């Protein structure tokens, strides 16, 4: 049985899933060498009154090639699942990720949930071959790199 015969057979049993990646126009990919290089990307997060969790897709040279807003939460929380973080990264053929979320109250201290999510995403990324480079917390008071402040999270 070849793939054409299989497709014909399955056509009436289950719907075929087609994945498409539509790349919006944008500027030249900008390389990220340190957390401060990401500041221009995360600047809007400083103003939001609810938490937003964003994944930035990187190529092999650590240049940002795209982003995906993973979740839009409440004033004190956002729901993050590895499946949602890595789904867009896989479709975008990302080499690595940097994730960021904001703390509307202004704190730059990672919560226990922030640390737990980071640990889960590091493990999931290792399994999938898409490394999590950093997790950035953003507030009106600046930004905090978990990679710099909690390096023990990265094996």
C-alpha positions in Angstrom: 0.0 0.0 0.0 1.5 3.3 -1.0 0.8 6.7 0.6 -1.7 7.7 -2.1 -3.8 4.6 -1.4 -3.6 5.1 2.3 -4.7 8.8 1.9 -7.6 7.6 -0.3 -8.6 5.0 2.3 -8.4 7.3 5.3 -10.2 10.2 3.5 -13.6 9.0 4.6 -12.6 7.8 8.1 -10.7 10.7 9.7 -10.0 14.3 8.6 -6.5 14.9 7.3 -4.5 17.4 9.3 -2.6 20.0 7.4 -0.1 22.2 9.1 0.8 25.6 7.6 3.3 28.2 8.9 2.5 31.6 7.6 5.4 34.0 8.2 4.4 37.6 8.7 6.7 40.2 7.2 9.3 41.5 9.6 12.8 42.8 9.9 16.1 41.0 9.8 16.6 38.5 12.6 18.4 40.0 15.5 20.9 37.9 17.5 20.6 37.6 21.3 23.9 37.5 23.2 22.7 38.5 26.7 19.3 39.2 28.4 19.6 42.9 27.7 19.5 42.2 24.0 16.0 40.9 24.5 14.8 44.1 26.1 13.6 45.7 22.8 11.4 42.6 22.3 9.9 42.5 25.7 9.4 46.3 26.2 5.6 46.1 25.6 5.2 43.5 28.4 6.3 46.2 31.0 3.0 48.0 30.4 0.5 45.2 30.5 -1.9 44.9 33.5 -2.3 41.1 33.1 0.4 38.5 32.8 1.4 37.5 29.3 3.8 34.5 28.5 5.7 34.8 25.2 8.1 32.4 23.5 10.8 33.8 21.3 12.0 31.4 18.5 15.7 31.4 17.8 17.8 30.1 14.9 21.1 28.3 15.3 22.9 31.7 15.6 20.5 32.7 18.5 18.8 35.3 16.3 15.1 35.9 17.0 13.2 34.6 14.0 9.7 34.8 15.5 7.5 34.8 18.6 4.4 33.2 19.9 2.1 34.6 22.7 1.6 31.4 24.6 -0.9 32.7 27.1 -2.7 35.8 28.4 -3.5 35.4 32.0 -4.8 37.4 35.0 -3.1 40.1 37.1 -1.2 37.4 39.0 -1.0 34.3 36.9 -0.9 32.8 33.4 -1.4 29.2 32.3 1.6 27.7 30.7 1.9 24.1 29.3 5.0 22.8 27.5 2.7 21.6 24.6 1.7 25.1 23.9 5.2 26.5 24.2 6.8 24.0 21.9 4.0 23.6 19.3 4.8 26.9 17.5 8.5 26.3 18.0 8.3 23.0 16.1 6.2 24.6 13.3 8.7 27.4 13.1 11.7 25.0 12.9 13.2 26.7 15.9 16.7 25.8 17.2 16.1 27.2 20.7 13.7 29.3 22.7 13.8 32.1 25.2 10.5 32.6 27.1 9.4 35.7 28.9 6.5 36.8 31.0 5.6 39.9 32.9 4.8 40.6 36.6 2.3 43.4 36.5 2.8 44.2 40.2 6.4 45.2 39.5 8.3 42.4 41.2 11.3 40.9 39.5 11.6 38.0 41.9 10.6 34.6 40.3 7.8 32.8 42.1 7.9 29.1 42.9 5.6 28.6 39.9 8.0 30.5 37.6 10.8 28.3 38.7 8.7 25.1 38.3 7.6 26.1 34.8 11.2 26.8 33.9 12.4 23.4 35.1 9.6 21.7 33.1 10.3 23.6 29.9 14.1 22.9 30.2 13.3 19.1 30.5 10.8 19.2 27.6 13.1 21.2 25.4 15.9 18.7 26.1 13.7 15.8 25.0 12.5 17.6 21.9 15.9 19.0 20.8 14.8 22.6 21.3 16.8 24.1 24.1 15.4 26.7 26.5 18.1 29.3 26.6 16.5 31.6 29.3 13.3 32.6 31.1 13.0 36.4 31.4 10.8 38.1 34.0 9.7 41.6 32.9 8.2 44.4 35.0 8.1 48.1 35.0 11.3 47.9 37.1 13.3 46.1 34.5 14.0 42.5 33.7 15.4 39.4 35.4 17.1 36.5 33.7 16.5 33.2 35.5 19.5 31.9 33.6 21.7 34.5 35.4 20.0 34.5 38.8 19.2 30.7 39.0 21.9 29.0 36.8 21.5 25.8 38.8 18.2 25.2 36.9 20.2 24.5 33.7 22.1 21.2 33.8 
